[in-house]
Each structure stands twice: as structure tokens, then as C-alpha cells.
């Protein structure tokens, strides 16, 4: 069974600090997505990573993909309060056309 | 550019009833996916429609069914509702399956009594 695991599940960090969220998955895939969800809201697409070694950056967030290690990371640089949200990674399986979401990482940035 | 819209926003049903949820995809998008999100959990993939055909399905029983129309809008139908079906149902559209970001609607909150 395909599994997508994120760690940590909860993250409380001070403003200005750096941290990395990890996303591990258990099957071959070269398509990985990161989403943000604010409390009571829907999901917002952050990054689409489509190949091994892909790296994308937007503001204080940078995502990377290592398909050989089946690992994606979401790195947060100099965190600000506005980044407080739940972050999900998701994998797309080309053979069966399924999207599998991770467990989510609830991030709280403290002022 | 109109985003993904879902209706209704909230719905209350009782066990055994049937429900239909609706989704209008973003302009130009031919792919629609449906998800179930329980409180505090990640979205669970129900199925995906591409150009009016179901082309991917998650681990949901057959009482979860769907349609996609020629204008690429979509419906999710759930028969014989159970208490565990209480969740937020999200619709997402994209330009094509797999290679493009999905744009999510605000969801339908379904409560089963």
C-alpha cells in the first residue's frame, strides 16, 4: 500500500528561524506537490515538482525532490507568523492515476 | 478567471440518504478530482475525471460515484450515507492529470446525523 509520511506532524518555531519539513513516500513517483491549508479553509497549491533533483522557491519556502530516496523537503527560511498553517505533500502515481496525500505538518510560528 | 466553485457549502443528511455534491472547474481545466477530508486529517482521494471519463480511483466503495459533464463540471454522488461519511468534500481541477497544480474549491461540509 502506498504511504506518504510527513515529519514532523507538529512544528512550533520562533520567527526568524529556519526549519525543514520532510515528506517520504513508499512507491516510485516523479510527481510531488506541496499544498498549504489555513484553518477552516481549502488547499492552496505551493509547488509542483516533476523530476528528480527539482528545486523550486517562492519567498521564504523552498521545495526539493529526490526521487531515488523517495523524499521531498520543504525548507522554511526566516519564518514569519504568516507562514502558520498546515502543509501537505502529495504524490501522484502515474500508473494508477491516484493522488496520495501525506499526514500534514501543522506549523505554528511564534512571534 | 473564475476559480473552482462548489455547492452547497453545507449539508445535513441522515443515515441511509443519498447526496449529490457539485463542482464547477476552473475555466480551461478538463480534469476534476474529488477528495474527502475528515477533521484533522489529510485529504483522501476519491476519484478523478478527465474529459468525462473516470481515470483514477481511491479506496472508496462503489456507493461513491461521479460524473463529469461536457463543460467539465462534475458531480459526486454518495448513496446509503453512513455516519463516517461526515467530512469536508473538496473538488480540485487542473489542466491535465498529474503534471499541473490542482486548484481547490472551498469544499462542501457534509454532516450525517
HADDOCK unambig.tbl for C-alpha pairs under 7 A between the chains (distance, minus, plus):
assign (segid A and resid 41 and name CA) (segid B and resid 106 and name CA) 6.61 0.50 0.50
assign (segid A and resid 42 and name CA) (segid B and resid 104 and name CA) 6.52 0.50 0.50
assign (segid A and resid 42 and name CA) (segid B and resid 105 and name CA) 6.55 0.50 0.50
assign (segid A and resid 42 and name CA) (segid B and resid 106 and name CA) 5.02 0.50 0.50
assign (segid A and resid 42 and name CA) (segid B and resid 107 and name CA) 6.81 0.50 0.50
assign (segid A and resid 43 and name CA) (segid B and resid 104 and name CA) 5.93 0.50 0.50
assign (segid A and resid 44 and name CA) (segid B and resid 104 and name CA) 6.97 0.50 0.50
assign (segid A and resid 45 and name CA) (segid B and resid 101 and name CA) 6.33 0.50 0.50
assign (segid A and resid 45 and name CA) (segid B and resid 102 and name CA) 6.70 0.50 0.50
assign (segid A and resid 45 and name CA) (segid B and resid 103 and name CA) 6.81 0.50 0.50
assign (segid A and resid 48 and name CA) (segid B and resid 101 and name CA) 6.14 0.50 0.50
assign (segid A and resid 92 and name CA) (segid B and resid 98 and name CA) 6.20 0.50 0.50
assign (segid A and resid 96 and name CA) (segid B and resid 56 and name CA) 6.08 0.50 0.50
assign (segid A and resid 97 and name CA) (segid B and resid 55 and name CA) 6.54 0.50 0.50
assign (segid A and resid 97 and name CA) (segid B and resid 56 and name CA) 4.66 0.50 0.50
assign (segid A and resid 98 and name CA) (segid B and resid 56 and name CA) 5.60 0.50 0.50
assign (segid A and resid 98 and name CA) (segid B and resid 57 and name CA) 6.39 0.50 0.50
assign (segid A and resid 98 and name CA) (segid B and resid 58 and name CA) 6.51 0.50 0.50
assign (segid A and resid 99 and name CA) (segid B and resid 45 and name CA) 5.97 0.50 0.50
assign (segid A and resid 100 and name CA) (segid B and resid 45 and name CA) 6.59 0.50 0.50
assign (segid A and resid 101 and name CA) (segid B and resid 42 and name CA) 6.15 0.50 0.50
assign (segid A and resid 101 and name CA) (segid B and resid 43 and name CA) 6.22 0.50 0.50
assign (segid A and resid 101 and name CA) (segid B and resid 44 and name CA) 6.85 0.50 0.50
assign (segid A and resid 102 and name CA) (segid B and resid 42 and name CA) 6.39 0.50 0.50
assign (segid A and resid 103 and name CA) (segid B and resid 41 and name CA) 6.57 0.50 0.50
assign (segid A and resid 103 and name CA) (segid B and resid 42 and name CA) 5.39 0.50 0.50
assign (segid A and resid 104 and name CA) (segid B and resid 42 and name CA) 6.14 0.50 0.50
